[in-house]
Structure formats: C-alpha cells, structure tokens
Amino acid sequence: MATAVASRSTSAAGLLSLLSDPSPDLQAAALTGLDAVVGVFWAQIAGALPELEARAEDASFKDAGLAALLASKVKGGGWRE
C-alpha cells in the first residue's frame, strides 16, 4: 500500500521518515516503498545513504538485502525500469 501512495507523491520524505521508526516492519515497508520510487526520488533518498548502509550491514535486520540494493541504486543515480 505504501508503494501506491508514494508513486503519486511529489516527495519521498514520508517514506524516508519511516526509516527512523523503531519498528523493523515499518522500516521494511519504507524500504519497499523507496525501492519503488528510487528512479524518481534518488536524489532525496541519497540523504539517507548512511541509514540505508547501516541497515544493509545489520545482520539482524531481515531486509538487509533490500537496504543494500536500494543503497546501490541510489549510488548509481537511481534506476529506471
């Protein structure tokens, strides 16, 4: 559901704010939503690279792979489908 809302948005700010939520489930939902809009909002998401990389390196975070993928896409200037 977050993906549908974010794709009509003019900013990734709402999804980015969820990365700071203590709930791993909300963080995972934020990553999924951000992955869906990285091609448009990669420059905004770039500000969260330290957070993305921290989650990617956290072996206890269930979506570490998605965090790593998103960080990689942002470093590459976004990814257009």
Secondary structure as UniProt FT lines:
FT   HELIX           2..7
FT   HELIX           13..18
FT   TURN            19..20
FT   HELIX           24..45
FT   HELIX           46..48
FT   HELIX           49..57
FT   TURN            59..60
FT   TURN            62..63
FT   HELIX           64..75
FT   TURN            76..77
//
